[in-house]
Every structure is written in C-alpha cells, then in structure tokens.
Amino acid sequence: MLIYLLRHAEQVNNSKPRYIGQIDLPLSEKGKLQAKEWKSFFQKNSITKIITSDLIRAKQTVYQIFNEEYVKIEESSAFREISLGDWEGLPMDYVRQKLSYEYNQRGADLANYRPPNGESFQDLQNRVIPEFQAICLKSSNSDKILLVTHIGVIRVILANLLEIPLQKIFNISVEYSKMVFLETNSRGLTIRGINLTPNSF
C-alpha cells in the first residue's frame, strides 16, 4: 500500500500572519498553480482512492489535480485542520502581545492547551489517528491512496508514526502542496520521504 499524504496548496490570506484553523478559505491563484504541478505526476501514477479534508482549500487542491469525474473523491471532516476556536482569524502578533498569558500557556503545553472553544494537538491526534488507522486497515496491499489535508493533521500523523512527543510537533514542517510519501512493508507503515515535489520521485 502506498499513501500520498499531500498538504493543500496555498490559501487566500493577507500579508499579516493570522491563525487560520478551520476558517474555510479558498486557494490563492498561486495555490492553484502549485496544485496543478501534481497533475502530470498522478497521470503517470494511478490512484485507487482519494480522500480529502472537507475544507475548501483541500478540496480545491484535489480538483486542480484531477477532473471531478476522474475518480470518486471521499470528503472527511476527520481530516480538517485543528480548530483554534476564538483565536481563528486573529493576527498572530495580536495573540502574542495582547493574549500573552494564553499564548505562553500554549507554548508550554502544546499537547494539551486548548484555545477557548478550540482543540489541543492531543484532541487533534485523537480525532485523526483512529480514522487514519481505519483507512490503512481497510485498504489492500495494492491500494494507492491520496490523502489531501492540512499541516496540523500531517504533523500529528508523523508524530504518531515517529513516536515524537506532541510538545515537539512544530519541529515537523511540510510546505504548501508538498508531500509525505508512506509505504507499507514487513515493518509496517514506513516514511519514504517528506516535503516532496513531483520532481522528487
């Protein structure tokens, strides 16, 4: 079994860094071009299943790569980005300066701190990993699966596979429209590459 774990392409945003979380932003024009770079790769490498987060930036990434009629596309809310609750839409500088106590609390306990009305990374991992494992269990050795999702989701999957503490989760970085390539072998699910481009294969 092969799993192509793809981060969605760049979404629309302004120049000031903000907490996005589950705000349902579409792709930017740059993001559409980023996603289309995978088109020829997947024309040469057939896929048996496509799963995407149900947020628009992930779905649009899929539709830039494939024609909608090409293959059945499964949408899953389990693979949405982490919810940042009341922080969503706020500039990062504002949270750092005006909500410094809460900001520092999160930094001190990334695994368990929840922004008001939001999720912790432990909550996210608890949401994502059972669904990810279920996909693996239901799939055959010959399956080739594309999962289009978000940086937070990719981080908790990799942290789980690598047994990295969630406190160190920001040490894992995958850029827009870059891929993590996973393959099953005799040892189980193995990471074959991180931050891959179509030219990496």
N, C-alpha and C positions, 0 to 999 in steps of 0.2 A: 504494500500500500504506500502510495505517495500522497503527502499533504503539502499543498502550496498555500502557505499562510501569508496573505498579502495585506499590507496596510493600505487603507484607502488613499487616494491621491489628495492633493492639497485642496482644502475647502476655502470658500469665500470668507474673508475676515479683513479687518482693517489692520493698519500697521502696528497698533498698540497691542501687545500680547494680552490676551484675555483667557479666563477659564471657560472652556467650551463645554466639556462634558457631553450631555445628551441634547444640547441645542441642535436643532435639525437644519444644519447649514448645507447648501449645495456645493458642488465643486466650483472652483475658480476656473477661468479659462486655461490657466497654466496647469491646473489639476487635470482637466480633460485631456490635454496633450500628454501629460505624464501617464495617465491610464492607457491611452492608445498605444503607447510604446510596447505594451504587452500583447497587442493583437497578433502580431506575426508569431510570437513565441507559442501562443496557445493554438494557433492554426497548425503548428508543427507537432504540438504535444497535446494529444486529445485528453479531455476531462470527462470523467464519468458522473461527477456530482459537483454542483456549485451551491455553496451556502454563503449567505451574506447577512450581516447585520441589517436590521430593518430601518436604520437611519439613512437618509437620502444620500449622504456623501459616499457611503459604502455601496449602495445600490447603483448610483450613477457611475462609480468606478467599474462595476461589472458591465453596465450597458455600454460603456465606451470600448470595452474589450470585445464583447460578444453582441451579436444581434439578439434581440429579446426572444426570438423564436428558435434560437440555436439549440437551446437545451433548457430543461426545467430548472428554474432558479428557486431555491428554498430560502425564504427570509426567516430570520430567527432573532427575537428580542433578547435571547440569552447572550448574544454576542454584541450587544450595544456597548458603547463606551461607558466607563464609570460615571455614575451620577454624582455631580458635585453640588447638588442641592442649591442652596441660596447663594453659593459662590458663582454659579453659572452666569456668564455674561459680564462679570466684574473684571476690571483690569487687574492683572497680577500685581502691579505696583500698588494699587489701592488696598488689596488684601494684605500685602506685605507691610504697608505703612499704617493703615487705619485699623486693621484687624490683626495686629502683630501677635497678640497672645494666641489667637486661634491658629494663625499661620505657623507659629513656633511649635504649638502643640502637635500639629500635623507632621512637621519635620521630625519631631522627637519620637513619633509613633506612627510611621506611615502605614503599618499593617492595620491598625485598629482605629485610627482617628477618622471620624465622620464629619465633614462639613454639615452645618444644620440642614436637615432634610435630605442629606446625600448618603453616599456609600463610602465605606472604607475599602482599602485594597483587599482586606480579608473578605469583606462582603462580595467584592467583585470576583475573587477567586472561587468563593463558594458558589457563585452563580454560573461561572464559566466552565470550571473543570468538570463537573458531572456531565454537562452537555457535550463537551469535547470528548470525554471518555466514551460516552454513549455512541457518538459518531464512529469512533475507532472500533468499538466492539461490533457495531452493526455492519461494518464495511469488510469487504473481502480483500485478499492479498493483491488482487489485480486492480483494485479501485485506485483512481487518481482524483483527488478531491481538492477543489479550490475553496478556501475559506477567506472571504474578504471582510476585514474587521478593523479594529482601532488599536492604537498604541497601548492603551491600558490593558486591553484583552490579550494582546500578544505578549505583553510583559508578564502577566500572571501565568499564562501557559508556559512560557520559557522558564519562569521562576520555579514552577512546579516540576518541569522536566529536569532542570539542572539542580534542583533542591537548594535554590538560593533563597535566603530569608527575604520576606517582603520588605523589610526595612531597607534593603539594598536594591529595591526594584528600579530605581531611577538610573542604576548603572547599566541597565539594558536599554538600548536605543535602536529603533528601527525607523528610518526616514519615510516620508510620504512616498507611496507607490513602490516601496521596496519589499522584498520577500524574504520569509524564512522558509527553508526547504526541509521537510521532515520525511523520513523513510523508515518503514518497519523492517527489521532484520531479526536475527536469532536473539538479540539482546533486547528487543522491544523497539520502541519509537526512538529513533536517532536523529539528532540535528545535523544536517548535512551542510547548511550554510545560513548565514544571517546577513541581512541588508543586501540581498542580491538584486541585480538588474537583469533584464533579458539577455544581456551580453555576458553574464556571469556563468551561463551554462555551456 
